[in-house]
Amino acid sequence: MTKALQQFYIPEEQSIYLLSHRDARKLKGWVALCQTELSQLGFEGIELIGKGAYGFVFAGRANVGGAPAHYVFKFSRITLPTHLQERLEEEAFMLDQIHHPRIPQLIAYQRIRGQSILVMERAPGLNLEEMSLARGRLSPRLIVRIAAQLADILLALRQETGPFGRPLVHGDIKPSNLVFDAERETVALIDWGSSVFAQLDARLQPVGNNVMELMSNHQQHTNARLGDVYFIGEEQLEGALSSPRFDEQGVAGTLYALASAQSCRFGHRAIPASSLGLPVEFARTLDAMLDPDPATRRRAGDYFLERMPALSRLVMVDLPLEPLTPLVPVWVRPVSHGIDTVVYSSRKAFLREANVEPTLDDVNDVQLDRYYKQFMQGMGDTEKAFLASVSRLGKYPVVGGLAIRWESEGIYIDSSLNLHDPAQRPAFTQAVNNMVHLARAIHRQGVFKSCLFNARQTLHLERESEHAAFVRADNTHIRFELSATPEERRTRQHSYFEDGPDPEELLRLPATIMGLLERLNEIHHTGMIIFEAHPRHLKIHSYYRLLDPERERDFAALLDRILDAVSLIEGLGVSGFMKMPYKDTRFFSHLERQPERFYPRNPRAV
C-alpha cells in the first residue's frame, strides 16, 4: 500500500505545505540551522535556493577585498547513507579539475560537525528552467546563442587535460543546471554532482593511461551516474560506459526543451525541432541529435560541434511574437493570497506500453525512484512528454482540472484552468498548447484525469496509530471561493461521477461521505476534493468555487458534514472527485507530428 501512495505526486519535490506538521517542523528547523551555521562563518544574505534528492543549496555573500563576492553552499542531506553523503566530496574533487570561464569555480569543501558543505562561486542570473517558465519558448536567436556556448563547453570537457589526462563527463546537463546572465547573454554550467572521468572517448574508444588499466575492471562496469532522466540520453539511462556523448545528449535535450517550452526531451516526435521556427540547418541537426538511431545521433553530435561556430554568426533578430490563443479555455483570476500548485494525476496505466519488460528495476538510485520508475517507465516517449507537460502546468499558480478521453477518431478534453497571475498567461498558454499537441499524437483508448490544487489549503489530520480514527480539529473548514453573481448555467453540468470509480485510486470512502458528495454534486460549482490516507496522517486537498451564491449556506454546511465524517474513513490510499463548471468539451483530431516551420532566410524583411 505504501508503494502505491508514492505515486501520488508527479514528479517534483513535495511542497512543504504537503508535509506533516512534524516533518515540516523538522525541515524548517534544519534549514534555520544551516542558515545559522553560515551566518556564524561570516556570510550574509543567506537564502535557500534549491533542494533535491541528495541535498539543499543556499546562496550568500561575503566581503572580499572590500567588494561583495557571491557564493553557493551545498549541504548533503544528513539522513542519506554515508556513501551518498560522500558524493559531495567527490563533486568538489571533480569541480576542482575544471577551469573554464563558463564554469563557476570551487572555493572550498569542508565538514562541520559531521555535515558536509561544498562552497563555490555563484554565477549571476536565473537558471534556464526558471527563465523558460517565465517566458515560454525562448527566441530562436537566443537558442542559437546558448547553443554556441554549450558547444564550447562540450569541446572543453573533451580535452584530455589536467592531472588525470582524461575527458570529463558532466552527466546532468539540463536547463535548471544552466544559469543565464540576461545582461551579457552568457550561460554557466553548474551542479557537478553527477560528473565522472570518461571511460570512453568521443569515438567510443577506451580511455586509459596504460595497458593494465585498459584490461582492468574499470572498463567492465560503468562509472556513470544517472543525472536527470528527463534530459539524459538512452545510453546513460541504460548504464553504458561513460563518454562525452552523454553530455551531447544532455545539450540536445536542453536546447530542445528551451526552444519548445517543455520540461523534458521526450516530446521531439510529436513536436519536432523542425516545427519550432529555428534556422533550418540548426533544427535539422537538433532533430538528428534526438534521433532513435545511435549512429545518427553521433554523426549529428559531431556536426553540431563542427558547425556551431558558423551557425552562431548567422544574422538573427528577435521576431515579433504572434499572440497565442489557448487551445482549451484558460481563465485568469488574480488573487491576493499565495498559490503553491500541486498536480495530482490518475488513470495513467493505459499510457504504458503492453508487455514492456521493466529494464531499470535493479538500478538503485534515489532520483530514479522519485522521478521515473513510479511514473513513466514502460511508456513511449510521447506519453512521457504528455505526463511531463501536465506536471509543467503545476509550476504556474493555477487551480482546476483536466479530463482527457482518447477515442479512435480523436481526443475529447474537458478542462477548468484558473490562472492566478495575468503576467504569466503567454507562457502558460504555450504550456497548455504543448499538452494538447502531445495528447493529439497519442493513439490509445482511455481516460486521463488530473487535478491542480493549492497545497496551502491542504488540511492535515493526525492520529495515534493506523487503527485509530481521524478526528476533525476545531475551527477546521474546507475553504471555497464564491462567485459574486450566479454564473451561466449550461444545459448539462459536469458531474463528479461522470467517469465512474477510478481504477487507480485505492481508498474506498465511507457511504456517508459518498452520500454527501452526491448532494454537493447537485449544487452548481466547480472544483475538486482528494482524500489521501496514510497510517498516521490524512491530507484533504481541495479547490472549490461556488457558482451559485444563493446556495452558500447549503454548500458550506455540506463541506462541514464531510469533515465531520472523516472519522469513518478506513484503509489507506487516495480517492478524489473533480467537477468542471459545465460540459464544454473540446474535440481534436489525432495529429502525429506538428508541421515544419523554420526561421526566415531574411528576418529583416519580416
C-alpha positions as CSV (number, residue, x, y, z in Angstrom):
1,M,0.0,0.0,0.0
2,T,2.9,2.4,0.8
3,K,4.3,1.8,-2.6
4,A,1.0,2.9,-4.2
5,L,1.0,6.0,-2.2
6,Q,4.4,7.0,-3.6
7,Q,2.6,7.5,-7.0
8,F,0.6,10.5,-5.7
9,Y,2.9,13.3,-6.8
10,I,4.4,13.6,-10.3
11,P,7.3,14.1,-10.2
12,E,8.8,17.1,-8.3
13,E,9.9,17.6,-4.7
14,Q,6.8,17.9,-2.4
15,S,5.7,21.4,-1.3
16,I,6.4,22.0,2.3
17,Y,2.6,22.5,2.7
18,L,2.1,18.8,1.9
19,L,4.4,17.6,4.7
20,S,3.0,16.5,8.0
21,H,3.4,19.1,10.8
22,R,6.2,17.0,12.3
23,D,8.1,16.7,9.0
24,A,7.6,20.4,8.1
25,R,8.8,21.5,11.5
26,K,12.0,19.3,11.1
27,L,12.7,20.7,7.6
28,K,12.2,24.3,8.8
29,G,14.4,23.7,11.8
30,W,17.2,22.1,9.7
31,V,17.1,25.0,7.1
32,A,17.3,27.5,10.0
33,L,20.3,25.6,11.4
34,C,22.1,25.7,8.1
35,Q,21.5,29.5,7.8
36,T,22.8,30.0,11.4
37,E,26.0,28.0,10.6
38,L,26.6,30.1,7.5
39,S,26.0,33.4,9.4
40,Q,28.5,32.3,12.1
41,L,31.0,31.7,9.4
42,G,30.6,35.4,8.3
43,F,28.3,35.1,5.3
44,E,25.3,37.5,4.8
45,G,22.1,37.5,2.8
46,I,21.7,33.7,3.1
47,E,18.7,32.2,1.4
48,L,17.6,28.7,0.4
49,I,17.7,28.5,-3.4
50,G,17.1,24.8,-4.2
51,K,16.6,21.3,-2.9
52,G,16.7,17.9,-4.4
53,A,17.0,14.2,-3.6
54,Y,20.5,14.5,-2.3
55,G,20.7,17.9,-0.5
56,F,20.0,21.5,-0.1
57,V,21.5,24.6,-1.8
58,F,21.9,28.0,-0.2
59,A,23.2,31.3,-1.5
60,G,25.1,34.0,0.4
61,R,27.7,36.7,0.1
62,A,30.8,38.0,1.8
63,N,33.1,41.0,1.5
64,V,36.4,40.1,-0.2
65,G,38.8,42.9,-0.5
66,G,36.1,45.5,0.0
67,A,33.8,44.1,-2.7
68,P,30.9,41.7,-2.3
69,A,31.6,38.1,-3.5
70,H,28.6,35.8,-4.1
71,Y,28.7,32.1,-3.2
72,V,26.7,28.9,-3.4
73,F,26.7,26.4,-0.5
74,K,25.6,22.8,-1.0
75,F,24.7,20.7,2.1
76,S,24.1,16.9,1.8
77,R,21.0,15.5,3.5
78,I,22.2,14.1,6.8
79,T,19.6,11.3,6.5
80,L,21.4,9.8,3.5
81,P,23.6,6.8,3.8
82,T,27.3,7.6,4.2
83,H,28.3,6.6,0.7
84,L,25.8,9.1,-0.7
85,Q,26.9,11.9,1.6
86,E,30.4,11.3,0.4
87,R,29.3,12.3,-3.1
88,L,29.6,15.9,-2.1
89,E,33.3,15.5,-1.5
90,E,33.6,13.7,-4.9
91,E,31.7,16.6,-6.6
92,A,34.2,19.0,-5.0
93,F,37.1,16.9,-6.4
94,M,35.7,16.9,-9.9
95,L,34.9,20.6,-9.9
96,D,38.5,21.3,-8.9
97,Q,39.7,19.6,-12.1
98,I,37.9,22.1,-14.3
99,H,38.9,25.7,-15.2
100,H,36.7,27.3,-17.8
101,P,35.1,30.8,-17.9
102,R,31.6,29.3,-18.1
103,I,32.0,27.0,-15.1
104,P,31.9,28.6,-11.6
105,Q,34.9,27.6,-9.6
106,L,35.3,25.6,-6.4
107,I,36.0,27.7,-3.3
108,A,36.2,25.0,-0.6
109,Y,34.9,21.7,0.7
110,Q,34.6,21.1,4.5
111,R,32.9,19.1,7.1
112,I,31.4,20.9,10.2
113,R,30.2,18.6,13.0
114,G,29.5,15.8,10.6
115,Q,27.8,18.0,8.0
116,S,29.4,18.2,4.5
117,I,29.4,21.6,2.9
118,L,30.6,22.5,-0.6
119,V,31.3,26.2,-1.4
120,M,31.6,27.5,-4.9
121,E,31.3,30.7,-6.9
122,R,27.8,31.8,-7.7
123,A,27.0,32.5,-11.4
124,P,24.9,35.7,-11.9
125,G,21.4,35.3,-13.3
126,L,18.5,32.9,-13.4
127,N,18.6,29.3,-14.2
128,L,17.2,28.5,-17.7
129,E,14.3,26.4,-16.3
130,E,13.0,29.4,-14.4
131,M,13.5,31.6,-17.4
132,S,11.7,29.1,-19.6
133,L,8.7,29.0,-17.3
134,A,8.6,32.8,-17.2
135,R,9.0,33.4,-20.9
136,G,7.8,30.2,-22.6
137,R,9.7,29.4,-25.8
138,L,13.0,31.2,-25.9
139,S,13.6,33.1,-29.2
140,P,15.5,31.3,-32.0
141,R,18.2,33.9,-31.8
142,L,18.7,33.2,-28.1
143,I,18.6,29.4,-28.6
144,V,21.4,29.6,-31.1
145,R,23.5,31.9,-28.8
146,I,23.1,29.5,-25.9
147,A,23.9,26.5,-28.2
148,A,27.2,28.1,-29.3
149,Q,28.3,28.4,-25.7
150,L,27.2,24.9,-24.8
151,A,29.2,23.6,-27.8
152,D,32.2,25.5,-26.4
153,I,31.8,23.8,-23.0
154,L,31.4,20.3,-24.6
155,L,34.7,20.8,-26.5
156,A,36.5,21.9,-23.4
157,L,35.3,18.8,-21.4
158,R,36.5,16.6,-24.2
159,Q,40.1,17.8,-23.8
160,E,42.3,15.2,-22.2
161,T,43.9,17.7,-19.9
162,G,44.5,18.1,-16.1
163,P,46.5,15.8,-13.8
164,F,44.5,12.7,-14.9
165,G,44.5,13.4,-18.6
166,R,41.0,12.2,-19.3
167,P,37.9,13.8,-20.8
168,L,35.2,14.8,-18.2
169,V,31.5,14.0,-18.3
170,H,29.2,16.4,-16.5
171,G,26.4,13.8,-16.7
172,D,23.5,16.1,-15.8
173,I,23.2,19.0,-18.4
174,K,19.7,20.4,-18.2
175,P,18.0,23.8,-18.1
176,S,18.0,24.1,-14.3
177,N,21.8,23.4,-14.3
178,L,22.5,26.3,-16.6
179,V,22.5,29.9,-15.2
180,F,21.8,32.6,-17.7
181,D,23.1,36.2,-17.3
182,A,20.5,38.2,-19.2
183,E,22.7,41.3,-19.3
184,R,25.5,39.6,-21.2
185,E,23.5,36.7,-22.5
186,T,26.0,34.2,-21.2
187,V,25.5,30.8,-19.6
188,A,27.3,29.0,-16.8
189,L,27.1,25.2,-16.2
190,I,26.6,24.3,-12.5
191,D,26.0,21.2,-10.3
192,W,28.7,18.7,-10.9
193,G,27.2,16.0,-8.6
194,S,26.9,13.5,-11.5
195,S,30.3,14.2,-13.1
196,V,32.9,11.4,-13.7
197,F,36.0,10.8,-15.7
198,A,35.1,9.4,-19.1
199,Q,35.7,5.7,-19.7
200,L,35.4,6.1,-23.5
201,D,36.4,9.0,-25.7
202,A,34.1,10.7,-28.3
203,R,35.0,7.9,-30.8
204,L,33.8,5.4,-28.1
205,Q,37.4,4.1,-27.7
206,P,38.6,3.2,-24.2
207,V,40.4,6.0,-22.3
208,G,43.3,4.8,-20.1
209,N,46.9,5.6,-19.3
210,N,48.3,2.1,-19.6
211,V,47.5,-1.4,-20.8
212,M,46.9,-2.8,-17.4
213,E,44.2,-0.2,-16.7
214,L,42.5,-0.9,-20.0
215,M,42.3,-4.6,-19.1
216,S,41.0,-3.9,-15.6
217,N,37.6,-3.8,-14.1
218,H,37.4,-0.1,-14.9
219,Q,36.2,-0.9,-18.5
220,Q,33.8,-3.7,-17.4
221,H,31.3,-1.6,-15.4
222,T,30.1,1.9,-16.0
223,N,31.1,4.6,-13.6
224,A,28.3,6.9,-14.9
225,R,25.8,8.5,-12.6
226,L,22.2,8.8,-13.6
227,G,21.6,12.5,-14.0
228,D,18.0,13.8,-14.6
229,V,16.1,11.1,-16.5
230,Y,14.0,13.9,-18.2
231,F,17.1,15.0,-20.1
232,I,19.8,12.3,-20.3
233,G,20.1,10.1,-23.3
234,E,19.4,6.4,-23.7
235,E,23.0,5.2,-23.3
236,Q,23.4,6.9,-20.0
237,L,19.9,5.8,-18.8
238,E,20.7,2.2,-19.7
239,G,24.1,2.1,-17.9
240,A,26.6,2.3,-20.8
241,L,30.3,3.1,-20.2
242,S,30.6,6.9,-19.7
243,S,31.7,9.1,-22.6
244,P,31.4,12.7,-23.8
245,R,28.4,11.6,-25.9
246,F,26.4,11.6,-22.7
247,D,26.7,15.4,-22.5
248,E,25.9,15.8,-26.2
249,Q,22.6,14.2,-25.4
250,G,22.1,16.5,-22.4
251,V,22.7,19.5,-24.5
252,A,20.4,18.3,-27.3
253,G,17.6,17.7,-24.7
254,T,18.2,21.0,-23.1
255,L,18.1,23.1,-26.3
256,Y,15.0,21.2,-27.5
257,A,13.2,21.9,-24.2
258,L,14.1,25.6,-24.2
259,A,13.0,26.0,-27.8
260,S,9.7,24.2,-27.3
261,A,8.8,25.4,-23.7
262,Q,8.8,21.9,-22.3
263,S,10.4,20.4,-19.2
264,C,11.8,17.3,-20.8
265,R,13.3,15.9,-24.0
266,F,10.6,13.4,-24.8
267,G,8.3,15.4,-27.0
268,H,10.6,15.5,-30.0
269,R,8.5,13.1,-32.1
270,A,5.2,14.9,-31.8
271,I,6.7,18.5,-31.7
272,P,10.0,18.2,-33.6
273,A,12.7,20.9,-33.6
274,S,11.8,21.4,-37.2
275,S,8.4,22.8,-36.1
276,L,9.8,25.4,-33.7
277,G,10.8,28.3,-36.0
278,L,14.5,27.6,-35.7
279,P,17.1,28.1,-38.5
280,V,16.7,25.1,-40.9
281,E,20.2,23.7,-40.5
282,F,20.2,24.1,-36.7
283,A,16.7,22.5,-36.5
284,R,17.6,19.5,-38.6
285,T,20.8,19.0,-36.6
286,L,18.9,19.1,-33.3
287,D,16.3,16.6,-34.6
288,A,19.1,14.3,-35.7
289,M,20.8,14.6,-32.3
290,L,17.5,13.3,-30.8
291,D,17.0,10.5,-33.3
292,P,16.3,7.0,-32.1
293,D,19.3,5.6,-34.1
294,P,22.6,5.9,-32.1
295,A,24.8,6.3,-35.2
296,T,22.6,9.2,-36.4
297,R,22.9,10.8,-33.0
298,R,26.7,10.5,-33.0
299,R,27.0,11.9,-36.6
300,A,24.7,14.8,-35.7
301,G,26.7,15.5,-32.5
302,D,29.9,15.8,-34.5
303,Y,28.2,18.1,-37.0
304,F,26.8,20.2,-34.1
305,L,30.2,20.8,-32.6
306,E,31.8,21.4,-36.1
307,R,29.1,23.8,-37.4
308,M,28.1,25.8,-34.2
309,P,30.9,28.5,-34.7
310,A,29.5,29.2,-38.2
311,L,25.8,29.0,-37.1
312,S,26.5,31.4,-34.3
313,R,27.4,34.0,-36.8
314,L,24.0,33.9,-38.6
315,V,22.3,37.3,-38.7
316,M,19.3,36.8,-36.3
317,V,16.9,39.2,-34.7
318,D,14.0,38.6,-32.3
319,L,10.9,38.5,-34.4
320,P,7.6,40.0,-33.2
321,L,5.6,37.3,-31.4
322,E,2.1,36.5,-32.6
323,P,-0.4,36.4,-29.7
324,L,-1.3,32.8,-28.9
325,T,-4.8,31.6,-28.3
326,P,-5.1,28.7,-25.8
327,L,-6.5,25.5,-27.4
328,V,-8.6,24.9,-24.3
329,P,-10.1,27.7,-22.2
330,V,-7.8,29.4,-19.6
331,W,-9.4,31.8,-17.1
332,V,-7.3,34.4,-15.4
333,R,-8.4,35.3,-11.9
334,P,-5.9,37.3,-9.9
335,V,-5.8,36.6,-6.2
336,S,-4.0,38.3,-3.3
337,H,-3.0,35.1,-1.4
338,G,-0.1,32.8,-2.3
339,I,-0.6,29.7,-4.5
340,D,1.5,26.6,-4.2
341,T,0.2,24.4,-7.1
342,V,0.4,20.7,-6.9
343,V,-0.7,18.3,-9.6
344,Y,-2.5,15.0,-8.9
345,S,-2.9,12.7,-11.9
346,S,-4.7,9.4,-12.1
347,R,-5.6,6.8,-14.7
348,K,-2.1,6.7,-16.1
349,A,-1.9,2.9,-16.5
350,F,-3.3,3.0,-20.1
351,L,-0.4,5.2,-21.2
352,R,2.0,2.4,-20.5
353,E,3.1,0.0,-23.4
354,A,1.7,-3.5,-23.1
355,N,4.2,-6.3,-22.4
356,V,7.2,-4.0,-21.8
357,E,9.9,-5.5,-19.6
358,P,10.9,-3.1,-16.8
359,T,14.6,-2.6,-17.6
360,L,15.6,-0.3,-14.7
361,D,14.2,-2.1,-11.7
362,D,17.6,-3.2,-10.4
363,V,19.0,0.3,-10.5
364,N,19.3,1.7,-7.0
365,D,19.1,5.4,-7.3
366,V,17.2,8.0,-5.3
367,Q,16.3,10.2,-8.2
368,L,15.3,7.3,-10.5
369,D,12.8,6.1,-7.9
370,R,11.4,9.5,-7.3
371,Y,11.3,10.9,-10.8
372,Y,10.8,8.0,-13.1
373,K,10.2,4.4,-12.1
374,Q,6.9,5.1,-10.4
375,F,5.5,7.3,-13.1
376,M,6.9,6.8,-16.6
377,Q,8.8,3.5,-17.0
378,G,7.2,1.4,-19.7
379,M,5.7,4.4,-21.6
380,G,6.6,5.6,-25.1
381,D,8.4,9.0,-25.5
382,T,5.3,10.9,-26.4
383,E,3.4,9.5,-23.4
384,K,6.2,10.5,-21.1
385,A,6.3,14.0,-22.7
386,F,2.5,14.3,-22.2
387,L,2.8,13.5,-18.5
388,A,5.7,16.0,-18.1
389,S,3.6,18.6,-19.9
390,V,0.8,18.2,-17.3
391,S,3.4,18.5,-14.5
392,R,4.7,21.7,-16.1
393,L,1.2,23.3,-15.7
394,G,1.6,22.8,-12.0
395,K,4.7,25.1,-12.0
396,Y,2.3,28.0,-12.5
397,P,-0.1,29.5,-9.9
398,V,-3.1,27.5,-11.3
399,V,-6.0,25.5,-9.9
400,G,-8.6,23.4,-11.7
401,G,-8.7,20.2,-13.5
402,L,-8.4,18.2,-16.8
403,A,-10.2,15.2,-18.1
404,I,-8.9,13.8,-21.4
405,R,-10.6,11.0,-23.3
406,W,-8.9,9.2,-26.2
407,E,-11.1,7.6,-28.8
408,S,-10.3,6.2,-32.2
409,E,-11.5,9.4,-34.0
410,G,-9.6,11.8,-31.8
411,I,-9.5,13.2,-28.3
412,Y,-12.1,15.0,-26.1
413,I,-10.9,17.4,-23.5
414,D,-12.9,18.8,-20.6
415,S,-11.0,21.4,-18.6
416,S,-11.2,24.1,-15.9
417,L,-7.9,26.0,-15.7
418,N,-7.8,29.1,-13.5
419,L,-4.5,31.0,-13.7
420,H,-3.9,33.4,-10.8
421,D,-1.2,35.6,-12.4
422,P,-2.1,37.5,-15.6
423,A,1.6,38.2,-16.3
424,Q,2.2,34.5,-16.8
425,R,-0.6,34.0,-19.3
426,P,1.5,33.9,-22.5
427,A,4.0,31.3,-21.1
428,F,1.1,29.3,-19.5
429,T,-0.8,29.3,-22.8
430,Q,2.3,27.7,-24.6
431,A,2.4,25.0,-21.9
432,V,-1.3,24.3,-22.3
433,N,-1.0,24.1,-26.1
434,N,2.0,21.8,-25.9
435,M,-0.1,19.5,-23.7
436,V,-2.8,19.4,-26.3
437,H,-0.3,18.8,-29.2
438,L,1.2,15.9,-27.3
439,A,-2.2,14.4,-26.4
440,R,-3.2,14.5,-30.1
441,A,-0.1,12.4,-31.0
442,I,-1.0,9.6,-28.6
443,H,-3.1,6.7,-30.1
444,R,-4.7,4.9,-27.3
445,Q,-8.2,4.5,-25.9
446,G,-8.6,5.5,-22.3
447,V,-9.2,8.4,-19.9
448,F,-6.7,10.6,-18.1
449,K,-7.7,12.8,-15.2
450,S,-5.7,15.5,-13.4
451,C,-6.4,17.9,-10.6
452,L,-4.4,21.1,-9.8
453,F,-4.8,22.4,-6.3
454,N,-3.3,24.9,-3.9
455,A,-1.2,23.0,-1.4
456,R,-1.6,25.9,1.1
457,Q,-5.2,24.9,1.5
458,T,-4.5,21.3,2.3
459,L,-5.9,20.2,5.6
460,H,-3.8,17.8,7.8
461,L,-5.3,15.5,10.4
462,E,-3.1,13.3,12.6
463,R,-3.9,10.1,14.6
464,E,-2.1,8.0,17.1
465,S,-2.0,4.8,15.0
466,E,-3.3,3.2,11.8
467,H,-6.2,1.7,13.8
468,A,-7.4,4.9,15.4
469,A,-9.9,7.2,13.9
470,F,-9.1,10.5,12.3
471,V,-10.7,13.4,14.2
472,R,-11.6,16.8,12.8
473,A,-9.7,19.5,14.6
474,D,-11.6,22.6,16.0
475,N,-12.0,25.5,13.6
476,T,-11.1,23.4,10.6
477,H,-13.0,24.2,7.4
478,I,-12.8,23.4,3.7
479,R,-12.4,26.8,2.1
480,F,-14.1,27.8,-1.1
481,E,-14.3,30.8,-3.4
482,L,-17.6,32.5,-4.1
483,S,-18.7,33.8,-7.4
484,A,-20.2,37.3,-6.9
485,T,-23.2,36.6,-9.2
486,P,-24.7,33.4,-10.5
487,E,-22.5,32.1,-13.4
488,E,-24.1,30.9,-16.6
489,R,-25.9,27.6,-16.2
490,R,-25.3,25.3,-19.2
491,T,-28.0,22.8,-20.1
492,R,-25.7,20.0,-18.9
493,Q,-23.4,20.4,-15.9
494,H,-20.4,18.2,-15.5
495,S,-20.9,15.6,-12.7
496,Y,-18.4,14.3,-10.1
497,F,-19.5,10.8,-11.2
498,E,-19.3,11.0,-15.0
499,D,-16.3,8.7,-15.4
500,G,-17.2,6.2,-12.8
501,P,-14.9,5.0,-10.0
502,D,-11.2,5.4,-10.7
503,P,-9.3,2.1,-11.1
504,E,-6.0,3.6,-9.8
505,E,-7.4,5.0,-6.6
506,L,-7.2,2.6,-3.7
507,L,-9.1,4.3,-0.9
508,R,-12.8,3.4,-0.6
509,L,-14.7,6.3,1.0
510,P,-17.4,5.5,3.5
511,A,-21.0,5.6,2.3
512,T,-21.7,8.7,4.5
513,I,-19.1,10.8,2.6
514,M,-20.2,9.4,-0.8
515,G,-23.8,10.5,0.0
516,L,-22.7,14.0,1.0
517,L,-20.6,14.3,-2.2
518,E,-23.7,13.3,-4.2
519,R,-25.7,16.2,-2.6
520,L,-22.7,18.6,-3.1
521,N,-22.8,17.5,-6.8
522,E,-26.3,18.9,-7.2
523,I,-25.1,22.5,-6.3
524,H,-23.7,24.5,-9.3
525,H,-19.9,24.7,-8.6
526,T,-16.5,23.7,-9.9
527,G,-13.5,22.2,-8.1
528,M,-12.2,19.0,-6.6
529,I,-11.5,17.2,-3.4
530,I,-8.9,14.5,-2.7
531,F,-8.5,12.3,0.4
532,E,-5.0,10.9,0.9
533,A,-4.9,8.5,3.9
534,H,-1.5,7.4,5.4
535,P,-1.1,5.3,8.5
536,R,-1.0,8.3,10.9
537,H,-1.8,11.2,8.6
538,L,-4.8,12.3,6.5
539,K,-4.4,15.0,3.9
540,I,-7.5,16.6,2.4
541,H,-6.7,18.6,-0.8
542,S,-9.4,20.8,-2.2
543,Y,-10.2,23.6,-4.6
544,Y,-13.8,24.8,-4.8
545,R,-15.5,27.7,-6.5
546,L,-19.3,28.1,-5.8
547,L,-21.1,29.4,-8.9
548,D,-24.5,29.8,-7.3
549,P,-24.1,32.4,-4.4
550,E,-27.6,31.8,-3.2
551,R,-26.6,28.3,-2.1
552,E,-23.6,29.4,0.0
553,R,-25.0,28.3,3.3
554,D,-26.0,24.9,2.0
555,F,-22.6,24.4,0.3
556,A,-20.7,25.3,3.5
557,A,-22.9,23.0,5.6
558,L,-22.2,20.0,3.3
559,L,-18.5,20.6,3.4
560,D,-18.6,20.8,7.2
561,R,-20.5,17.5,7.4
562,I,-17.9,15.8,5.1
563,L,-15.2,16.9,7.6
564,D,-17.3,15.5,10.5
565,A,-17.4,12.2,8.7
566,V,-13.6,11.7,8.3
567,S,-13.7,9.6,11.4
568,L,-15.4,6.9,9.4
569,I,-12.5,6.6,6.9
570,E,-10.8,3.2,6.9
571,G,-7.9,1.9,5.0
572,L,-5.0,3.6,3.2
573,G,-4.7,5.2,-0.3
574,V,-6.1,8.0,-2.4
575,S,-9.6,8.9,-3.6
576,G,-10.6,12.0,-5.4
577,F,-13.5,13.7,-7.1
578,M,-13.4,16.5,-9.7
579,K,-16.2,18.7,-11.1
580,M,-16.0,21.0,-14.1
581,P,-18.3,24.1,-14.1
582,Y,-20.3,22.6,-17.1
583,K,-19.9,20.4,-20.1
584,D,-17.8,22.3,-22.6
585,T,-15.9,19.5,-24.3
586,R,-13.3,20.4,-26.9
587,F,-12.6,17.9,-29.7
588,F,-9.3,17.5,-31.5
589,S,-8.4,15.1,-34.3
590,H,-5.3,13.0,-34.0
591,L,-2.1,14.6,-35.3
592,E,1.1,12.6,-35.2
593,R,3.5,15.5,-35.8
594,Q,3.4,19.3,-35.8
595,P,4.1,20.8,-39.3
596,E,7.5,22.2,-40.2
597,R,8.2,25.9,-39.5
598,F,11.6,27.5,-39.8
599,Y,13.3,30.8,-39.1
600,P,13.0,33.1,-42.2
601,R,16.0,33.4,-44.5
602,N,15.7,37.2,-44.4
603,P,14.4,38.1,-40.9
604,R,14.7,41.8,-41.5
605,A,12.1,41.5,-44.3
606,V,9.7,40.0,-41.7
